[in-house]
Amino acid sequence: EHREVKKERTNLQRKVPMYDEKINDELFSVFEKLQKEESKLKEQVEDLQADIDYFEEGTSEREKAEKEIQGVKSELERKTEERINIRNRIVENNMRLVYFVLNNERYSKFYRLPSDYTEDDRLQEGHIGLIHAVEKFDASKGFEFSTYAYKCIWSTIIKNAVVIDKERATTRGVLEIPVASYFMARKLQANR
């Protein structure tokens, strides 16, 4: 049964496109540019809203500011949609990284995942971690995206595993323990 799951996972991996670093770098530069433009537009909307609140109802200045804010809001929506499309392309370009993390046994010796935490659950959590990594990645710090994303994907998978274990423990009447102590106990169990 375990071999069949690995074989199915390998077949899924083959369907996912290969990672292309050059495309990834280009997409990230566009993504970061769009994030900056989006934040500037948000600030502009806040300033215009303050102007609208300042002017009295029915004045020409207020009407002018209202027309201007509508234009800025439509531009903001367009930039947000474009940024989300770029984000989705980056996620698609890095899908194999999720499978790599799932196949990597490096962490499994330190943390044993719960038996009722299925492969599909881990895959979904891995994709959520990848999306989080794309949103939070800062290329100016000098790290590669894959390094940052690997940690985000794995930590998302582990956090969900902790939630599953804690839910199981509370149904059995076990006391709530701090997460750090929880990880230490899991490491000790894995080393036995």
TIVEX-77960 format. One line per 8 residues: number of its first residue (from 1); their letters; for each residue x, y, z of N, C-alpha, C. Coordinates in Angstrom, 2 decimals, padded with zeros to 5 digits, always signed. Layout:
% TIVEX-77960
NUM> a> X,Y,Z,X,Y,Z,X,Y,Z  ...
***
This chain:
% TIVEX-77960
1> ehrevkke> +000.82,-001.20,+000.00,+000.00,+000.00,+000.00,+000.87,+001.26,+000.00  +001.93,+001.27,+000.82,+002.82,+002.42,+000.89,+003.51,+002.66,-000.46  +003.89,+001.58,-001.14,+004.53,+001.71,-002.46,+003.57,+002.29,-003.47  +002.29,+001.91,-003.38,+001.30,+002.45,-004.31,+001.13,+003.95,-004.11  +001.14,+004.40,-002.86,+001.01,+005.83,-002.57,+002.21,+006.57,-003.14  +003.42,+006.04,-002.93,+004.62,+006.68,-003.47,+004.59,+006.71,-004.99  +004.11,+005.63,-005.62,+004.03,+005.57,-007.06,+003.03,+006.61,-007.58  +001.89,+006.74,-006.90,+000.89,+007.73,-007.29,+001.44,+009.15,-007.13
9> rtnlqrkv> +002.17,+009.40,-006.03,+002.78,+010.71,-005.80,+003.80,+011.02,-006.88  +004.59,+010.02,-007.29,+005.57,+010.22,-008.33,+004.90,+010.55,-009.66  +003.79,+009.88,-009.95,+003.06,+010.19,-011.17,+002.50,+011.60,-011.15  +002.02,+012.05,-009.99,+001.54,+013.42,-009.87,+002.68,+014.41,-010.06  +003.86,+014.08,-009.54,+005.01,+014.95,-009.68,+005.38,+015.14,-011.14  +005.29,+014.09,-011.91,+005.65,+014.18,-013.32,+004.74,+015.11,-014.09  +003.49,+015.24,-013.64,+002.54,+016.12,-014.30,+002.80,+017.59,-013.99  +003.47,+017.85,-012.86,+003.76,+019.22,-012.45,+004.93,+019.73,-013.27
17> pmydekin> +004.84,+020.96,-013.80,+005.94,+021.48,-014.63,+007.24,+021.65,-013.85  +008.35,+021.57,-014.56,+009.67,+021.72,-013.95,+009.87,+023.16,-013.48  +010.64,+023.30,-012.43,+010.99,+024.60,-011.87,+011.96,+025.31,-012.80  +011.69,+026.56,-013.12,+012.56,+027.34,-013.97,+012.97,+028.60,-013.20  +014.24,+028.65,-012.79,+014.72,+029.73,-011.92,+014.66,+031.09,-012.63  +014.95,+031.12,-013.92,+014.94,+032.38,-014.66,+013.53,+032.96,-014.69  +012.55,+032.12,-015.00,+011.16,+032.58,-015.01,+010.75,+033.01,-013.61  +011.18,+032.27,-012.62,+010.84,+032.60,-011.23,+011.36,+033.98,-010.85
25> delfsvfe> +012.61,+034.26,-011.19,+013.20,+035.57,-010.87,+012.46,+036.70,-011.56  +012.10,+036.49,-012.84,+011.36,+037.52,-013.57,+009.99,+037.76,-012.95  +009.32,+036.67,-012.59,+008.00,+036.79,-011.97,+008.07,+037.50,-010.63  +009.11,+037.20,-009.85,+009.24,+037.85,-008.55,+009.53,+039.34,-008.69  +010.31,+039.72,-009.68,+010.57,+041.15,-009.86,+009.28,+041.88,-010.23  +008.45,+041.30,-011.09,+007.16,+041.90,-011.43,+006.25,+041.90,-010.20  +006.25,+040.80,-009.45,+005.40,+040.67,-008.26,+005.75,+041.74,-007.23  +007.03,+041.94,-006.97,+007.45,+042.95,-005.99,+007.09,+044.36,-006.46
33> klqkeesk> +007.25,+044.61,-007.76,+006.89,+045.91,-008.31,+005.40,+046.17,-008.13  +004.59,+045.16,-008.40,+003.14,+045.30,-008.24,+002.75,+045.50,-006.77  +003.46,+044.82,-005.86,+003.17,+045.01,-004.43,+003.44,+046.45,-004.01  +004.55,+047.03,-004.49,+004.88,+048.42,-004.15,+003.85,+049.38,-004.73  +003.47,+049.16,-006.00,+002.46,+050.02,-006.62,+001.13,+049.91,-005.89  +000.79,+048.70,-005.47,-000.45,+048.48,-004.76,-000.46,+049.22,-003.42  +000.66,+049.17,-002.70,+000.71,+049.88,-001.40,+000.64,+051.39,-001.60  +001.26,+051.91,-002.67,+001.16,+053.35,-002.95,-000.27,+053.75,-003.27
41> lkeqvedl> -000.96,+052.91,-004.05,-002.36,+053.20,-004.38,-003.24,+053.14,-003.13  -002.96,+052.23,-002.22,-003.73,+052.16,-000.98,-003.55,+053.43,-000.15  -002.31,+053.92,-000.09,-002.04,+055.17,+000.62,-002.77,+056.33,-000.04  -002.78,+056.34,-001.38,-003.46,+057.40,-002.12,-004.96,+057.37,-001.84  -005.55,+056.18,-001.76,-006.98,+056.05,-001.45,-007.26,+056.60,-000.06  -006.39,+056.28,+000.90,-006.57,+056.79,+002.27,-006.50,+058.32,+002.31  -005.54,+058.90,+001.57,-005.43,+060.36,+001.53,-006.66,+060.99,+000.89  -007.13,+060.41,-000.21,-008.31,+060.95,-000.87,-009.55,+060.81,+000.01
49> qadidyfe> -009.64,+059.72,+000.75,-010.77,+059.54,+001.66,-010.74,+060.59,+002.76  -009.55,+060.92,+003.22,-009.43,+061.99,+004.23,-009.87,+063.33,+003.64  -009.52,+063.57,+002.36,-009.96,+064.80,+001.69,-011.48,+064.85,+001.56  -012.06,+063.73,+001.19,-013.52,+063.66,+001.04,-014.20,+063.96,+002.37  -013.66,+063.39,+003.45,-014.23,+063.62,+004.78,-014.07,+065.08,+005.20  -013.04,+065.75,+004.70,-012.76,+067.14,+005.07,-013.74,+068.10,+004.39  -014.02,+067.86,+003.10,-014.89,+068.76,+002.34,-016.35,+068.54,+002.70  -017.12,+069.62,+002.63,-018.54,+069.54,+002.94,-019.29,+068.87,+001.79
57> egtserek> -020.46,+068.32,+002.13,-021.32,+067.63,+001.16,-021.76,+068.62,+000.08  -021.67,+068.20,-001.20,-022.17,+069.00,-002.32,-021.18,+070.01,-002.89  -019.99,+070.14,-002.32,-019.01,+071.09,-002.86,-018.29,+070.47,-004.06  -017.76,+071.33,-004.92,-017.08,+070.85,-006.12,-015.77,+070.12,-005.79  -015.11,+070.55,-004.72,-013.87,+069.88,-004.32,-014.15,+068.43,-003.89  -015.25,+068.25,-003.17,-015.61,+066.90,-002.72,-015.96,+066.01,-003.91  -016.73,+066.54,-004.86,-017.09,+065.77,-006.05,-015.85,+065.39,-006.85  -014.92,+066.33,-006.95,-013.67,+066.07,-007.68,-012.88,+064.96,-006.99
65> aekeiqgv> -012.81,+065.02,-005.66,-012.08,+064.00,-004.90,-012.78,+062.64,-005.01  -014.13,+062.63,-005.03,-014.86,+061.38,-005.17,-014.61,+060.73,-006.53  -014.58,+061.55,-007.60,-014.28,+061.02,-008.93,-012.86,+060.47,-008.99  -011.94,+061.20,-008.37,-010.55,+060.77,-008.37,-010.36,+059.46,-007.59  -011.06,+059.34,-006.46,-010.92,+058.12,-005.66,-011.50,+056.92,-006.40  -012.55,+057.12,-007.19,-013.09,+056.00,-007.98,-012.07,+055.52,-008.99  -011.36,+056.44,-009.65,-010.32,+056.07,-010.61,-009.17,+055.33,-009.94  -008.77,+055.81,-008.77,-007.68,+055.16,-008.04,-008.10,+053.78,-007.56
73> kselerkt> -009.35,+053.64,-007.10,-009.83,+052.33,-006.64,-009.89,+051.33,-007.79  -010.31,+051.76,-008.97,-010.34,+050.84,-010.12,-008.92,+050.43,-010.51  -008.00,+051.37,-010.45,-006.58,+051.05,-010.73,-006.03,+050.07,-009.68  -006.41,+050.28,-008.42,-005.99,+049.38,-007.34,-006.53,+047.97,-007.56  -007.79,+047.86,-007.95,-008.38,+046.55,-008.23,-007.65,+045.85,-009.37  -007.32,+046.60,-010.41,-006.61,+046.04,-011.56,-005.22,+045.54,-011.15  -004.51,+046.34,-010.36,-003.17,+045.94,-009.90,-003.25,+044.73,-008.97  -004.26,+044.68,-008.11,-004.43,+043.55,-007.20,-004.69,+042.27,-007.99
81> eerinirn> -005.56,+042.36,-008.99,-005.86,+041.20,-009.83,-004.60,+040.73,-010.58  -003.85,+041.68,-011.10,-002.61,+041.35,-011.81,-001.59,+040.69,-010.87  -001.49,+041.22,-009.63,-000.56,+040.65,-008.65,-000.96,+039.22,-008.28  -002.25,+038.99,-008.13,-002.73,+037.64,-007.80,-002.44,+036.68,-008.94  -002.60,+037.12,-010.18,-002.27,+036.27,-011.33,-000.79,+035.91,-011.36  +000.07,+036.90,-011.08,+001.51,+036.65,-011.03,+001.84,+035.69,-009.88  +001.19,+035.90,-008.73,+001.40,+035.00,-007.58,+001.04,+033.57,-007.94  -000.08,+033.40,-008.62,-000.51,+032.06,-009.02,+000.49,+031.42,-009.99
89> rivennmr> +001.06,+032.21,-010.87,+002.07,+031.67,-011.79,+003.33,+031.26,-011.04  +003.71,+032.03,-010.02,+004.88,+031.67,-009.21,+004.60,+030.37,-008.46  +003.41,+030.25,-007.91,+003.04,+029.03,-007.18,+003.07,+027.83,-008.12  +002.51,+027.97,-009.32,+002.54,+026.88,-010.29,+003.97,+026.51,-010.68  +004.83,+027.51,-010.78,+006.22,+027.27,-011.15,+006.98,+026.52,-010.05  +006.51,+026.60,-008.81,+007.22,+026.01,-007.69,+006.48,+024.85,-007.03  +005.50,+024.27,-007.73,+004.70,+023.17,-007.17,+005.55,+021.96,-006.83  +006.58,+021.70,-007.59,+007.42,+020.53,-007.32,+008.12,+020.63,-005.98
97> lvyfvlnn> +008.30,+021.84,-005.50,+008.94,+022.03,-004.21,+008.09,+021.40,-003.09  +006.78,+021.47,-003.21,+005.90,+020.85,-002.21,+006.11,+019.34,-002.21  +006.17,+018.74,-003.40,+006.40,+017.31,-003.48,+007.79,+016.93,-002.94  +008.75,+017.79,-003.20,+010.10,+017.55,-002.68,+010.10,+017.53,-001.16  +009.41,+018.49,-000.55,+009.34,+018.55,+000.90,+008.64,+017.31,+001.45  +007.56,+016.89,+000.80,+006.84,+015.71,+001.26,+007.68,+014.44,+001.13  +008.51,+014.36,+000.10,+009.34,+013.17,-000.10,+010.60,+013.18,+000.76  +010.99,+014.35,+001.23,+012.22,+014.46,+002.00,+012.01,+013.87,+003.39
105> eryskfyr> +012.82,+012.94,+003.74,+012.68,+012.25,+005.03,+013.55,+012.88,+006.12  +014.20,+014.00,+005.82,+015.15,+014.59,+006.74,+014.51,+014.95,+008.09  +013.32,+015.51,+008.04,+012.67,+015.94,+009.27,+011.88,+014.84,+009.95  +011.54,+013.80,+009.21,+010.66,+012.78,+009.79,+011.29,+012.06,+010.97  +012.61,+012.05,+011.04,+013.24,+011.40,+012.19,+013.11,+012.25,+013.46  +012.87,+013.56,+013.30,+012.70,+014.43,+014.45,+011.23,+014.61,+014.83  +010.37,+014.45,+013.84,+008.96,+014.66,+014.12,+008.14,+013.63,+013.35  +007.47,+012.76,+014.06,+006.64,+011.75,+013.45,+005.24,+012.32,+013.26
113> lpsdyted> +004.76,+012.36,+012.02,+003.44,+012.91,+011.74,+002.36,+011.93,+012.20  +001.21,+012.45,+012.63,+000.13,+011.57,+013.08,-000.32,+010.62,+011.97  -000.76,+009.44,+012.34,-001.15,+008.45,+011.34,-002.42,+008.84,+010.59  -003.30,+009.63,+011.21,-004.52,+010.04,+010.53,-004.35,+011.33,+009.72  -003.13,+011.79,+009.60,-002.80,+012.97,+008.79,-002.45,+012.46,+007.39  -003.42,+012.45,+006.49,-003.28,+011.79,+005.20,-002.34,+012.54,+004.26  -001.97,+011.85,+003.20,-001.09,+012.42,+002.17,-001.75,+013.64,+001.51  -003.04,+013.55,+001.25,-003.76,+014.68,+000.65,-003.77,+015.89,+001.57
121> drlqeghi> -003.95,+015.64,+002.87,-003.92,+016.74,+003.85,-002.56,+017.44,+003.83  -001.50,+016.64,+003.83,-000.16,+017.23,+003.80,+000.09,+018.00,+002.52  -000.40,+017.47,+001.40,-000.23,+018.15,+000.11,-000.96,+019.49,+000.11  -002.18,+019.51,+000.62,-002.94,+020.76,+000.69,-002.26,+021.77,+001.60  -001.81,+021.32,+002.75,-001.12,+022.21,+003.68,+000.19,+022.73,+003.06  +000.86,+021.86,+002.31,+002.08,+022.28,+001.63,+001.81,+023.38,+000.61  +000.72,+023.27,-000.11,+000.37,+024.32,-001.08,+000.02,+025.62,-000.38  -000.65,+025.53,+000.76,-000.95,+026.73,+001.54,+000.35,+027.38,+002.01
129> glihavek> +001.31,+026.56,+002.46,+002.61,+027.09,+002.88,+003.35,+027.74,+001.73  +003.24,+027.17,+000.53,+003.88,+027.75,-000.66,+003.28,+029.11,-000.98  +001.97,+029.22,-000.92,+001.31,+030.52,-001.18,+001.76,+031.55,-000.15  +001.84,+031.13,+001.11,+002.31,+032.03,+002.18,+003.75,+032.47,+001.90  +004.58,+031.54,+001.45,+005.98,+031.87,+001.15,+006.08,+032.89,+000.02  +005.26,+032.74,-001.00,+005.28,+033.69,-002.12,+004.89,+035.07,-001.64  +003.86,+035.14,-000.80,+003.39,+036.44,-000.31,+004.41,+037.14,+000.58  +005.15,+036.37,+001.38,+006.03,+036.97,+002.39,+007.50,+037.05,+001.98
137> fdaskgfe> +007.87,+036.44,+000.86,+009.28,+036.38,+000.48,+009.83,+037.77,+000.16  +011.04,+038.03,+000.65,+011.73,+039.30,+000.38,+013.09,+038.98,-000.23  +013.22,+039.20,-001.53,+014.44,+038.85,-002.25,+015.61,+039.75,-001.86  +015.33,+040.92,-001.30,+016.41,+041.85,-000.95,+017.27,+041.33,+000.20  +016.81,+040.32,+000.93,+017.59,+039.78,+002.04,+018.68,+038.82,+001.58  +018.68,+038.48,+000.29,+019.76,+037.69,-000.26,+019.57,+036.19,-000.24  +018.41,+035.70,+000.17,+018.17,+034.26,+000.20,+017.47,+033.83,-001.08  +017.62,+032.56,-001.41,+016.89,+032.02,-002.54,+015.47,+031.71,-002.10
145> fstyaykc> +014.55,+031.80,-003.04,+013.15,+031.54,-002.71,+012.94,+030.11,-002.25  +013.61,+029.17,-002.89,+013.39,+027.76,-002.55,+013.75,+027.47,-001.10  +014.79,+028.12,-000.58,+015.19,+027.93,+000.81,+014.10,+028.43,+001.75  +013.61,+029.62,+001.46,+012.55,+030.21,+002.28,+011.27,+029.39,+002.18  +010.91,+029.01,+000.96,+009.66,+028.27,+000.75,+009.70,+026.91,+001.42  +010.86,+026.25,+001.40,+011.00,+024.93,+002.04,+010.61,+025.02,+003.50  +011.14,+026.03,+004.19,+010.83,+026.19,+005.62,+009.35,+026.51,+005.83  +008.78,+027.37,+004.97,+007.36,+027.72,+005.11,+006.46,+026.51,+004.89
153> iwstiikn> +006.77,+025.73,+003.87,+005.96,+024.55,+003.55,+006.02,+023.56,+004.70  +007.23,+023.29,+005.18,+007.37,+022.30,+006.25,+006.71,+022.78,+007.54  +006.88,+024.05,+007.87,+006.29,+024.55,+009.11,+004.76,+024.53,+009.04  +004.18,+024.78,+007.87,+002.73,+024.71,+007.72,+002.24,+023.28,+007.92  +002.96,+022.32,+007.36,+002.59,+020.92,+007.52,+002.66,+020.52,+008.99  +003.73,+020.92,+009.66,+003.91,+020.58,+011.08,+002.85,+021.25,+011.95  +002.54,+022.52,+011.67,+001.53,+023.21,+012.48,+000.19,+022.51,+012.39  -000.17,+022.06,+011.20,-001.43,+021.35,+011.07,-001.37,+020.00,+011.78
161> avvidker> -000.22,+019.35,+011.75,-000.07,+018.08,+012.46,-000.23,+018.29,+013.97  +000.29,+019.39,+014.47,+000.14,+019.71,+015.89,-001.33,+019.92,+016.23  -002.04,+020.61,+015.36,-003.47,+020.84,+015.59,-004.22,+019.50,+015.65  -003.90,+018.60,+014.72,-004.55,+017.28,+014.71,-004.23,+016.52,+015.98  -002.96,+016.52,+016.39,-002.57,+015.81,+017.61,-003.24,+016.42,+018.85  -003.30,+017.74,+018.92,-003.92,+018.39,+020.07,-005.41,+018.11,+020.14  -006.07,+018.09,+018.97,-007.50,+017.76,+018.95,-007.71,+016.34,+019.46  -006.86,+015.44,+019.02,-006.96,+014.05,+019.47,-006.71,+013.96,+020.98
169> attrgvle> -005.74,+014.73,+021.47,-005.41,+014.69,+022.89,-006.54,+015.26,+023.74  -007.19,+016.33,+023.29,-008.27,+016.92,+024.09,-009.49,+016.03,+024.13  -009.71,+015.23,+023.10,-010.85,+014.31,+023.14,-010.60,+013.17,+024.11  -009.33,+012.90,+024.41,-008.99,+011.86,+025.38,-008.87,+012.41,+026.79  -009.03,+013.71,+026.97,-008.98,+014.29,+028.29,-007.57,+014.65,+028.75  -006.63,+014.80,+027.82,-005.26,+015.15,+028.16,-005.17,+016.67,+028.34  -004.32,+017.11,+029.26,-004.14,+018.54,+029.49,-003.44,+019.20,+028.31  -003.70,+020.49,+028.14,-003.05,+021.28,+027.09,-001.59,+021.53,+027.50
177> ipvasyfm> -000.67,+021.30,+026.56,+000.74,+021.55,+026.85,+001.27,+022.58,+025.87  +002.31,+023.34,+026.26,+002.90,+024.32,+025.35,+003.49,+023.65,+024.12  +003.52,+024.39,+023.01,+003.98,+023.83,+021.73,+005.44,+023.40,+021.82  +006.29,+024.18,+022.48,+007.71,+023.82,+022.58,+007.88,+022.48,+023.31  +007.14,+022.31,+024.40,+007.20,+021.04,+025.12,+006.63,+019.91,+024.28  +005.61,+020.22,+023.52,+004.99,+019.23,+022.65,+006.01,+018.72,+021.62  +006.74,+019.65,+020.97,+007.75,+019.25,+019.99,+008.86,+018.44,+020.64  +009.26,+018.83,+021.84,+010.30,+018.08,+022.53,+009.84,+016.65,+022.80
185> arklqanr> +008.61,+016.48,+023.23,+008.09,+015.13,+023.50,+008.02,+014.31,+022.21  +007.63,+014.94,+021.12,+007.56,+014.22,+019.84,+008.96,+013.80,+019.38  +009.96,+014.65,+019.59,+011.32,+014.30,+019.21,+011.82,+013.11,+020.03  +011.51,+013.13,+021.33,+011.91,+012.02,+022.18,+011.24,+010.72,+021.76  +009.97,+010.80,+021.38,+009.27,+009.60,+020.92,+009.88,+009.08,+019.62  +010.27,+009.98,+018.74,+010.83,+009.58,+017.44,+012.21,+008.94,+017.61  +012.96,+009.38,+018.63,+014.32,+008.85,+018.86,+014.32,+007.49,+019.53  +013.21,+007.05,+020.08,+013.16,+005.76,+020.77,+013.25,+004.62,+019.84
***
